[in-house]
Amino acid sequence: MERVAGAWCDGAAAWFRLPDQDQKLSGVRLLCAFLGFPEFRYAAGERRWELRVPRPDAARIEYKLELTHRDGRRETICDQGNPRRAPGGFGESSVLWCPDYREPDWLHLPPAGGDWRDLKLASAALRTELAVRVWSPATTTGHVLVVHDGPDYDKYAELGRYAAASVAAGRVPPFHLVLLPAGERFEWYSAAPAYNRALTSEILPRLAAELGTGEPVVAAGASLGGLATLAAQRHAPDRFAGLFLQSGSFFQPRFDSQESGFARYQRIIRFVAQVHRASHGPAVPVAMTCGTVEENLANNRSMAGALRGQGYEITFAENRDAHNWIGWRDALDPHLTNLLQRVWS
């Protein structure tokens, strides 16, 4: 793997360096949750801050640097010695590619023809109007993929590009891509009964009428969006033909006590426990992915086992990344691709 000035990765370790010729800083810390926020040490002979950490079970490392100045001020920055950046909802991060990392090939494939349009869908259950974006291919189709956190999936994980490239390459049949806005995300996406009713009784029927299809949809979501996707399918299974769940927030007290301060934690653990107690479920094909170095891995493994035991046709993949948009992007193919092939073949 080529070295960049600030960071590089080899088979055994990841290395980080920050020049500080006159030692104007009193400390430097790596901000990366799965590496434990380690401190750099100052190498006086080289006049720089240095850090070596054992290589984690990840093909990429997203991080920032926390600088402590001599007057006590702290500053968070991207690594100016590393030109690579990863997008995210809290701004850009620096990213280190390890030797085995490869970007997905669909990023470089030509897109299928299609058009975007904006819809306004009123919901009485949510007492609001949703601004929904829809991409439709040039080919007539009744297939629909509905995505929670849709605008962010498109902006940060390039889901629209994936859809158009995959259709053009013949990897999946043509389909409509529906990007649902998150709205009051923490409330709606925490297994909320009102959101389940809104999605299944109001939004999906209106989308079906708008798109001229009576087919049940494939639904997708990441993190809390994955939880919301499963909760809606358990509420009204006839509306769904398949589920794509990435790093779902399937919290359980034995795995996720660190999340107990979240306002809707109790509602989430009640829903998850209810799913685990069920002897059978409204089974559909499901593809699940989760990062090897994220906190949700244990609860995702557990949920995959529970759903498999209830008759769901489960595939579960652990991608070598963390809880972030690029990790979710990189897992779209083959895992979403294979799910869409299974459901729409």
C-alpha positions as CSV (number, residue, x, y, z in Angstrom):
1,M,0.0,0.0,0.0
2,E,1.4,3.4,-0.9
3,R,2.3,5.6,2.0
4,V,0.8,9.1,2.4
5,A,2.7,11.7,4.4
6,G,0.6,11.4,7.5
7,A,-0.4,7.8,7.7
8,W,0.1,4.3,6.2
9,C,-0.9,0.8,6.9
10,D,1.0,-2.5,6.4
11,G,0.1,-6.1,7.2
12,A,0.8,-5.7,11.0
13,A,0.2,-2.1,12.0
14,A,-1.1,1.3,11.2
15,W,1.2,4.3,11.5
16,F,0.4,8.0,12.0
17,R,2.7,11.0,12.0
18,L,2.2,14.7,12.5
19,P,5.1,17.2,12.0
20,D,5.6,19.7,14.9
21,Q,9.0,21.3,14.3
22,D,8.9,23.6,17.3
23,Q,6.7,21.4,19.5
24,K,3.9,23.9,19.6
25,L,1.5,21.2,20.7
26,S,1.4,19.5,24.1
27,G,-0.5,16.5,22.9
28,V,-2.1,14.7,19.9
29,R,-4.8,12.0,20.1
30,L,-6.3,9.8,17.4
31,L,-10.0,10.0,17.3
32,C,-11.2,6.6,16.2
33,A,-13.6,4.8,18.5
34,F,-12.7,1.2,17.6
35,L,-9.0,2.0,18.2
36,G,-9.6,3.4,21.7
37,F,-8.5,7.0,21.1
38,P,-4.8,6.4,21.6
39,E,-2.3,9.2,22.3
40,F,0.7,10.0,20.1
41,R,4.2,10.4,21.5
42,Y,6.6,13.2,20.6
43,A,9.8,12.0,18.8
44,A,12.1,14.9,19.6
45,G,14.8,13.7,17.2
46,E,12.4,13.7,14.3
47,R,10.5,16.7,15.6
48,R,7.1,15.0,15.1
49,W,4.3,13.2,16.9
50,E,4.1,9.5,16.1
51,L,1.6,6.7,16.8
52,R,1.8,3.0,15.9
53,V,-1.2,0.7,16.6
54,P,-1.7,-3.0,15.8
55,R,-3.7,-3.3,12.6
56,P,-7.4,-3.8,13.4
57,D,-9.7,-6.2,11.6
58,A,-10.6,-3.5,9.1
59,A,-9.7,-2.6,5.5
60,R,-10.1,1.1,6.1
61,I,-9.7,3.4,9.1
62,E,-11.7,6.6,9.4
63,Y,-10.2,9.1,11.9
64,K,-9.6,12.6,13.0
65,L,-6.8,14.2,15.1
66,E,-7.4,16.0,18.4
67,L,-4.6,18.6,19.0
68,T,-3.9,20.0,22.4
69,H,-2.2,23.4,22.3
70,R,0.2,24.7,24.9
71,D,-2.5,27.0,26.3
72,G,-4.8,24.1,26.8
73,R,-7.0,24.7,23.8
74,R,-8.2,21.6,21.9
75,E,-8.8,21.4,18.2
76,T,-10.2,18.6,16.1
77,I,-8.9,18.4,12.5
78,C,-8.5,16.1,9.6
79,D,-5.0,14.8,9.0
80,Q,-3.4,17.4,6.8
81,G,-0.7,14.9,5.8
82,N,-3.2,12.5,4.5
83,P,-5.2,13.7,1.4
84,R,-7.8,10.9,1.6
85,R,-11.2,11.9,3.0
86,A,-14.4,10.1,3.8
87,P,-17.8,11.8,3.9
88,G,-20.3,11.6,6.8
89,G,-23.1,13.3,8.5
90,F,-20.8,15.0,11.0
91,G,-18.4,16.3,8.3
92,E,-15.4,14.7,6.6
93,S,-12.9,12.4,8.2
94,S,-9.5,11.4,7.2
95,V,-9.3,7.8,6.0
96,L,-6.5,5.3,5.8
97,W,-6.6,2.5,3.3
98,C,-5.0,-0.8,4.2
99,P,-3.3,-3.0,1.6
100,D,-6.3,-5.2,0.9
101,Y,-8.9,-2.4,0.5
102,R,-10.6,-2.0,-2.9
103,E,-13.3,0.4,-3.8
104,P,-16.4,-1.2,-5.4
105,D,-16.2,-1.5,-9.2
106,W,-19.7,-0.1,-9.8
107,L,-18.3,3.4,-8.9
108,H,-16.6,3.3,-12.3
109,L,-19.5,1.8,-14.4
110,P,-21.7,3.8,-16.7
111,P,-25.3,4.5,-15.3
112,A,-28.6,3.4,-16.8
113,G,-30.9,6.1,-18.1
114,G,-33.5,7.4,-15.7
115,D,-35.1,10.4,-14.0
116,W,-35.4,11.8,-10.6
117,R,-38.6,13.4,-9.3
118,D,-39.8,14.8,-6.0
119,L,-43.0,13.8,-4.2
120,K,-44.8,15.3,-1.3
121,L,-46.5,12.6,0.8
122,A,-48.7,13.7,3.7
123,S,-49.0,11.5,6.8
124,A,-51.7,11.9,9.3
125,A,-50.1,9.4,11.6
126,L,-46.9,11.5,11.7
127,R,-48.7,14.9,11.4
128,T,-46.3,16.0,8.7
129,E,-45.5,15.9,5.0
130,L,-42.6,13.9,3.7
131,A,-40.4,15.1,0.9
132,V,-39.6,11.9,-1.0
133,R,-37.1,11.5,-3.9
134,V,-37.7,8.8,-6.5
135,W,-35.4,7.6,-9.2
136,S,-37.1,5.7,-12.0
137,P,-35.3,3.9,-14.8
138,A,-36.2,4.4,-18.4
139,T,-37.6,0.9,-18.5
140,T,-41.1,0.2,-17.2
141,T,-41.0,-1.8,-14.0
142,G,-43.0,-2.6,-10.9
143,H,-40.0,-3.3,-8.7
144,V,-39.4,-0.8,-5.8
145,L,-36.6,-0.4,-3.3
146,V,-37.6,1.9,-0.4
147,V,-34.7,3.2,1.7
148,H,-34.7,4.8,5.2
149,D,-32.3,7.7,5.6
150,G,-32.6,7.9,1.8
151,P,-31.1,11.3,1.2
152,D,-28.0,10.5,3.3
153,Y,-27.7,7.0,1.7
154,D,-27.6,8.8,-1.7
155,K,-25.3,11.6,-0.6
156,Y,-22.7,9.7,1.4
157,A,-23.1,6.1,0.1
158,E,-23.9,7.0,-3.5
159,L,-27.0,4.7,-3.6
160,G,-28.4,6.4,-6.6
161,R,-25.2,5.8,-8.5
162,Y,-25.2,2.1,-7.4
163,A,-28.8,1.7,-8.6
164,A,-28.2,3.2,-12.0
165,A,-24.9,1.4,-12.5
166,S,-26.3,-2.0,-11.4
167,V,-29.3,-1.7,-13.7
168,A,-27.1,-0.7,-16.6
169,A,-24.7,-3.6,-16.0
170,G,-27.6,-6.1,-15.9
171,R,-26.7,-7.1,-12.4
172,V,-30.2,-6.4,-11.1
173,P,-33.6,-5.9,-12.9
174,P,-34.7,-2.3,-13.4
175,F,-36.4,-0.8,-10.3
176,H,-37.6,2.4,-8.7
177,L,-35.4,3.8,-5.9
178,V,-37.4,5.6,-3.2
179,L,-35.4,7.8,-0.8
180,L,-37.4,8.4,2.4
181,P,-36.3,11.3,4.6
182,A,-35.5,10.6,8.2
183,G,-37.6,13.4,9.7
184,E,-37.7,13.0,13.5
185,R,-35.2,10.2,13.2
186,F,-34.7,9.2,16.8
187,E,-38.5,9.0,17.4
188,W,-39.6,7.5,14.0
189,Y,-36.8,5.0,13.7
190,S,-36.9,3.6,17.2
191,A,-39.6,0.9,16.5
192,A,-42.3,3.6,16.9
193,P,-45.9,2.3,16.3
194,A,-46.9,5.7,14.7
195,Y,-44.1,5.4,12.2
196,N,-44.9,1.8,11.4
197,R,-48.5,2.8,10.7
198,A,-47.5,5.8,8.6
199,L,-45.1,3.8,6.4
200,T,-47.3,0.8,5.9
201,S,-50.8,2.3,5.8
202,E,-50.1,5.7,4.2
203,I,-46.7,6.1,2.5
204,L,-46.3,2.7,0.8
205,P,-49.9,2.7,-0.6
206,R,-49.4,6.2,-2.0
207,L,-46.1,5.3,-3.5
208,A,-47.7,2.2,-5.2
209,A,-50.4,4.4,-6.7
210,E,-47.8,7.0,-7.9
211,L,-45.5,4.3,-9.4
212,G,-48.3,2.2,-10.8
213,T,-47.3,-1.0,-9.1
214,G,-49.0,-3.5,-6.7
215,E,-45.8,-5.4,-5.8
216,P,-44.6,-5.5,-2.2
217,V,-41.4,-3.5,-1.8
218,V,-37.9,-4.4,-0.8
219,A,-37.0,-2.1,2.1
220,A,-33.5,-1.0,3.4
221,G,-31.9,0.8,6.2
222,A,-28.8,1.3,8.2
223,S,-28.3,1.7,12.0
224,L,-31.6,3.0,13.4
225,G,-32.9,2.8,9.8
226,G,-32.3,-0.9,9.8
227,L,-34.3,-1.3,13.1
228,A,-37.1,0.8,11.5
229,T,-37.1,-1.4,8.5
230,L,-37.5,-4.6,10.5
231,A,-40.1,-3.1,12.8
232,A,-42.3,-2.0,9.8
233,Q,-42.0,-5.5,8.2
234,R,-43.1,-7.2,11.5
235,H,-46.0,-4.7,11.7
236,A,-47.4,-5.3,8.1
237,P,-45.5,-8.2,6.5
238,D,-47.6,-8.2,3.3
239,R,-46.1,-4.9,2.3
240,F,-42.6,-6.3,2.0
241,A,-40.9,-8.7,-0.3
242,G,-37.4,-8.5,1.2
243,L,-35.2,-6.6,3.7
244,F,-31.7,-5.2,3.5
245,L,-30.4,-4.4,7.0
246,Q,-27.0,-2.8,7.5
247,S,-25.6,-2.5,11.1
248,G,-29.1,-2.4,12.5
249,S,-29.5,-0.9,16.0
250,F,-30.9,-4.2,17.5
251,F,-30.0,-3.2,21.1
252,Q,-30.0,-5.8,23.9
253,P,-29.0,-5.0,27.5
254,R,-26.3,-7.8,27.5
255,F,-24.5,-6.2,24.5
256,D,-25.5,-2.5,24.5
257,S,-25.6,-1.0,27.9
258,Q,-23.5,1.9,26.6
259,E,-26.6,2.9,24.6
260,S,-28.9,3.1,27.7
261,G,-28.8,6.9,27.8
262,F,-30.6,7.0,24.4
263,A,-34.1,8.4,24.9
264,R,-35.8,5.5,23.1
265,Y,-33.5,2.7,24.4
266,Q,-36.3,1.0,26.4
267,R,-38.7,0.9,23.5
268,I,-35.9,-0.5,21.3
269,I,-35.0,-3.3,23.7
270,R,-38.6,-4.2,24.2
271,F,-39.1,-4.6,20.4
272,V,-35.9,-6.6,20.0
273,A,-36.8,-8.9,22.9
274,Q,-40.3,-9.4,21.3
275,V,-38.7,-10.5,18.1
276,H,-36.3,-12.9,19.9
277,R,-39.2,-14.4,21.8
278,A,-41.2,-15.2,18.7
279,S,-41.3,-18.8,17.6
280,H,-41.9,-18.0,14.0
281,G,-42.0,-14.8,11.9
282,P,-43.5,-13.3,8.8
283,A,-40.4,-14.6,6.9
284,V,-39.0,-12.9,3.7
285,P,-35.6,-13.0,2.2
286,V,-33.2,-10.8,4.2
287,A,-29.6,-9.7,3.6
288,M,-27.8,-8.3,6.7
289,T,-24.3,-6.7,6.8
290,C,-22.4,-5.4,9.8
291,G,-18.8,-4.1,10.3
292,T,-16.2,-6.2,12.0
293,V,-15.1,-3.4,14.3
294,E,-18.4,-1.8,15.3
295,E,-20.4,-2.1,18.5
296,N,-23.5,-3.4,16.8
297,L,-21.8,-6.6,15.6
298,A,-22.9,-8.7,18.6
299,N,-26.5,-7.7,18.4
300,N,-26.6,-8.1,14.7
301,R,-25.2,-11.7,14.9
302,S,-27.9,-12.4,17.5
303,M,-30.7,-10.9,15.4
304,A,-29.6,-12.8,12.4
305,G,-29.7,-16.1,14.3
306,A,-33.2,-15.2,15.7
307,L,-34.6,-14.4,12.3
308,R,-33.1,-17.5,10.7
309,G,-34.7,-19.6,13.4
310,Q,-38.1,-18.0,12.5
311,G,-37.9,-19.0,8.9
312,Y,-36.3,-15.9,7.3
313,E,-34.0,-16.7,4.4
314,I,-31.0,-14.9,5.9
315,T,-27.6,-14.0,4.5
316,F,-25.3,-12.3,7.0
317,A,-22.0,-10.7,6.0
318,E,-19.4,-9.1,8.2
319,N,-17.6,-6.5,6.2
320,R,-14.2,-5.3,7.3
321,D,-15.2,-1.8,8.3
322,A,-16.9,0.2,11.0
323,H,-20.3,2.0,11.5
324,N,-20.0,4.5,8.7
325,W,-21.4,5.3,5.3
326,I,-18.5,4.1,3.2
327,G,-18.6,0.8,4.9
328,W,-22.3,0.5,4.1
329,R,-21.6,1.7,0.5
330,D,-18.9,-0.9,0.0
331,A,-21.2,-3.7,1.2
332,L,-24.0,-2.9,-1.3
333,D,-22.5,-5.2,-3.8
334,P,-22.7,-8.1,-3.7
335,H,-25.1,-8.2,-0.7
336,L,-27.9,-5.9,-1.8
337,T,-27.3,-7.0,-5.4
338,N,-27.8,-10.7,-4.5
339,L,-30.9,-9.9,-2.4
340,L,-32.6,-8.0,-5.3
341,Q,-31.7,-10.9,-7.6
342,R,-33.3,-13.4,-5.2
343,V,-36.5,-11.4,-4.7
344,W,-37.0,-10.3,-8.3
345,S,-35.8,-13.3,-10.2
